[in-house]
Amino acid sequence: MTEPSAWVRMTQADPGHSAAYVQRFRDLAAGGMDLVGEARLVDAMLPRGSRVLDAGCGPGRVGGYLASVGHTVVGVDVDPVLIAAAEEDHPGPRWLVGDLAELDLPDRFDAIVCAGNVVTFLAPSTRGEVLRRFRTHLAEGGRAVVGFGAGRDYDFAVFLADARAAGLEPDLLLSSWHLHPFTAESDFLVAVLRPG
Ligand SMILES: C[S@@+](CC[C@H](N)C(=O)[O-])C[C@H]1O[C@@H](n2cnc3c(N)ncnc32)[C@H](O)[C@@H]1O
């Protein structure tokens, strides 16, 4: 059986957590905050009309933008409250409830974007499986882009070793979604991974 992610455990402990998360991002959007920096980077990697998986999509801010500029988007998230918000706020993409450790879609993607510290919420026993499934769901020439911060119990070196073991090699390592280079001192990683 798939070990539940830390996000699921958080929502079980605090049933209002997901609704508060949705509201926080709705308030930020209403206040004019730029919420699509990650999506702009992914868009720059792709020709128009590409197939994108938003892995751990939450309420859909990344996948929603990518669909709005002409990509075909599927979003998957384990939290049904967030998927309901994605459907309401960003109609267009296919929004699906599911655990990334059990991802099994007929689709193959030109890009998989996994933004917003999603990998740090994964149950450690599922990390390798999620990365293997990312690998399986990439189309020929496709790339996965994973971003997360330091200090969240998933060491960058361990993540990159897990990715290699799953058949994903680093194509480019950045320390931000705004193209700053990754260094030994970086406290954020954006890993662009390609099948090895
Ligand atoms: C901080 S939120 C980020 C949401 C979105 N990626 C964004 O950046 O706006 C983390 C998300 O990871 C999702 N998540 C965590 N573990 C997951 C899993 N095993 N499978 C699918 N989604 C998961 C949570 O449900 C939550 O939506």
The ligand as an SDF file (V2000), in Angstrom:
LIG
                    3D

 27 29  0  0  0  0  0  0  0  0999 V2000
    2.6440   23.4670   -1.4090 C   0  0  0  0  0  0  0  0  0  0  0  0
    1.4860   22.6560   -2.4330 S   0  0  0  0  0  0  0  0  0  0  0  0
    2.0020   23.1740   -4.0690 C   0  0  0  0  0  0  0  0  0  0  0  0
    0.8790   23.1160   -5.0470 C   0  0  0  0  0  0  0  0  0  0  0  0
    1.2540   23.5570   -6.4770 C   0  0  0  0  0  0  0  0  0  0  0  0
    2.2640   22.7100   -7.0600 N   0  0  0  0  0  0  0  0  0  0  0  0
    1.7110   24.9800   -6.4910 C   0  0  0  0  0  0  0  0  0  0  0  0
    2.9310   25.1910   -6.5780 O   0  0  0  0  0  0  0  0  0  0  0  0
    0.8750   25.8800   -6.3990 O   0  0  0  0  0  0  0  0  0  0  0  0
    2.0290   20.9710   -2.3800 C   0  0  0  0  0  0  0  0  0  0  0  0
    1.0990   20.0630   -3.1540 C   0  0  0  0  0  0  0  0  0  0  0  0
    1.6490   18.7530   -3.2590 O   0  0  0  0  0  0  0  0  0  0  0  0
    0.5540   17.8590   -3.2900 C   0  0  0  0  0  0  0  0  0  0  0  0
    1.0330   16.5180   -2.9780 N   0  0  0  0  0  0  0  0  0  0  0  0
    1.7930   16.1480   -1.9290 C   0  0  0  0  0  0  0  0  0  0  0  0
    2.0420   14.8290   -1.9680 N   0  0  0  0  0  0  0  0  0  0  0  0
    1.4300   14.3590   -3.0890 C   0  0  0  0  0  0  0  0  0  0  0  0
    1.3260   13.0700   -3.6790 C   0  0  0  0  0  0  0  0  0  0  0  0
    1.9060   11.9890   -3.1210 N   0  0  0  0  0  0  0  0  0  0  0  0
    0.6370   12.9430   -4.8250 N   0  0  0  0  0  0  0  0  0  0  0  0
    0.0180   14.0280   -5.3860 C   0  0  0  0  0  0  0  0  0  0  0  0
    0.0860   15.2680   -4.8700 N   0  0  0  0  0  0  0  0  0  0  0  0
    0.7820   15.4340   -3.7340 C   0  0  0  0  0  0  0  0  0  0  0  0
   -0.3640   18.4330   -2.2320 C   0  0  0  0  0  0  0  0  0  0  0  0
   -1.6550   17.9000   -2.2860 O   0  0  0  0  0  0  0  0  0  0  0  0
   -0.2670   19.9220   -2.5370 C   0  0  0  0  0  0  0  0  0  0  0  0
   -1.2210   20.3280   -3.4660 O   0  0  0  0  0  0  0  0  0  0  0  0
  1  2  1  0
  2  3  1  0
  2 10  1  0
  3  4  1  0
  4  5  1  0
  5  6  1  0
  5  7  1  0
  7  8  2  0
  7  9  1  0
 10 11  1  0
 11 12  1  0
 11 26  1  0
 12 13  1  0
 13 14  1  0
 13 24  1  0
 14 15  1  0
 14 23  1  0
 15 16  2  0
 16 17  1  0
 17 18  1  0
 17 23  2  0
 18 19  1  0
 18 20  2  0
 20 21  1  0
 21 22  2  0
 22 23  1  0
 24 25  1  0
 24 26  1  0
 26 27  1  0
M  CHG  2   2   1   9  -1
M  END
$$$$
